[in-house]
Amino acid sequence: MTPDPADLTASDYLDGAREMTAADRPYLAHLLAEEAAQRTTDPGTAAGIRASFPDPTTARKEND
């Protein structure tokens, strides 16, 4: 891994998002995917990334 986060690519962030998904860390996966989407120049690709890693805090249901 590079010591400078500015050197990371969208692909690097997506790899991290997949690792966090596999580790059952959906919020971290979402944050990494969001960074990947922001580093992507194609709006369609960015939308696909965001759809693949939705924000888990908006999908939570409250239980009484």
C-alpha positions in Angstrom: 0.0 0.0 0.0 1.2 3.5 -0.8 1.9 5.8 2.2 0.2 8.8 0.4 -3.6 8.5 0.1 -3.5 10.9 -2.8 -1.8 8.2 -4.8 -4.7 5.7 -4.4 -7.0 5.1 -7.4 -10.7 4.4 -7.6 -9.7 0.7 -8.1 -7.8 0.8 -4.8 -10.8 2.1 -2.9 -13.1 -0.4 -4.5 -10.7 -3.2 -3.5 -10.9 -1.9 0.1 -14.7 -1.7 -0.1 -14.9 -5.3 -1.2 -12.6 -6.3 1.6 -14.7 -4.5 4.2 -17.9 -6.1 2.8 -16.2 -9.5 3.2 -15.3 -8.6 6.8 -18.9 -7.6 7.5 -18.1 -3.9 7.8 -20.8 -2.4 5.6 -20.3 1.2 6.7 -16.6 1.2 6.0 -17.3 -0.4 2.7 -19.8 2.3 1.9 -17.3 5.1 2.7 -14.5 3.5 0.6 -16.9 3.0 -2.3 -18.1 6.6 -2.0 -14.5 7.7 -2.3 -14.1 5.5 -5.4 -17.2 7.0 -6.9 -15.9 10.5 -6.4 -12.6 9.5 -8.1 -14.5 8.1 -11.1 -15.0 10.5 -14.1 -17.9 8.6 -15.6 -21.2 9.4 -13.9 -22.7 6.0 -14.9 -19.8 4.1 -13.3 -20.0 6.3 -10.2 -23.8 5.6 -9.9 -23.1 1.9 -10.2 -20.5 2.0 -7.5 -22.9 3.8 -5.2 -25.7 1.3 -5.9 -23.4 -1.6 -5.2 -22.4 -0.2 -1.7 -25.5 1.6 -0.3 -25.3 3.5 2.9 -26.3 0.9 5.6 -27.4 3.6 8.0 -30.3 4.6 5.7 -31.5 1.0 5.4 -31.7 0.2 9.1 -35.1 -0.4 10.6 -35.9 0.5 14.2 -37.3 -2.2 16.4 -39.5 -1.3 19.3 
